[in-house]
């Protein structure tokens, strides 16, 4: 039995903006910005087969909002939690995690 292809990014309609490293580093030294810094922002519509696994976590905190469809998220060795439209997921920096789109 073959497994469906898993895709990290490159979806139709995807938009992603990432702050340059120089801007991120400068903002991290600003006492008003360092705790609120958004480094990446994007939208991933039509994200069928989306899958990410980071055994060492990400260097930044991730905030995801599900607008349509369904997916899941797992923090560390915890249970796989379903994410549906209107739900938010918060993934702290440096915490192992994985997430993806539902099979359907």
N, C-alpha and C positions, 0 to 999 in steps of 0.2 A: 504494500500500500504506500503510495507516495504522499508526501506532506506538501501542503501548499507553500509556495515561495513566500518568504518573509522579507518585508521591505522596510528599511529605516526611513528613507525619505525619497522624494522624487515623484510625488503624486500630482495628478492633473489638478491645476488650480492652486497648488501649494505656494505660499508666500512666506518668506523667512527673512528677518532682519536681525543682524548680530552687530553689536557695538564693537568697534575696533579695540584691540587690546590697549592701546594708548589711552583711549577715552575711559575704558573700564578702570584702569589703574589710577588715573587722575581722580575719577569719581570716588574710588574707595578711600582716598585720603581726605575727602570732604566729610566733616562730621554730620552734615545734614543729608547726605546722599548714601553713605556707605551701607546703611541698614535697609535701604529701599531700592537699591540699584537693580533695575531690570536690564539684563545683558542681552537677552534673545527674546524675540517675539515673533510669533508666526501663526499661520492658520494652515491646517492640513485637511482640506475637504477630500472626500472620496478616498479615504485612507484605508481601503481594503488591504488586508494582510500586513498592516503596520505592526512592527515589533521592535522593541528596544530592550536590551539587557545590559546593565552596567553593574558588574560585580564589585567594583570599587566606588560606585556612586558617581555623581557628577560634581564638578568643582563648584557649581552654583545651585541654589535652590530652584526647583522647578515648580511652576504653577500651571495646571492644565484645566481647561474648561471644556466639557463635552457639550456641544451644541446640537448634534444630531448623531444618530447611529448608536452604537454601544461598544464598549471596550472593557478593559480590566487594568488593574494596577496591583503590584505586589511590592511591599517594602521589606527588605531583608528576607528573613525566612518565614515571614508572616503569610497569612492566607491570601489567595487571589481574590480581590474585591472587584465587583462589577461596577462599572461607571456608565451611567445612562445620561440622556439629555437633561441639562439643568444641574448636573453634579460637578463638583470641583475636586481636584486632587492636588495635594501639596506634598512635594517630595523634598525633604531637607537635603542640603548639600552633604556630600561625602557618605551618604547612606546607600548601601547596595539596593538596587531596585530593578524592576522590569515592568513593562507595560505594553499594551498592544490593542489592536482592534479585535472585536469578537469574530468568531469564525464565519458568522452569517453577516 
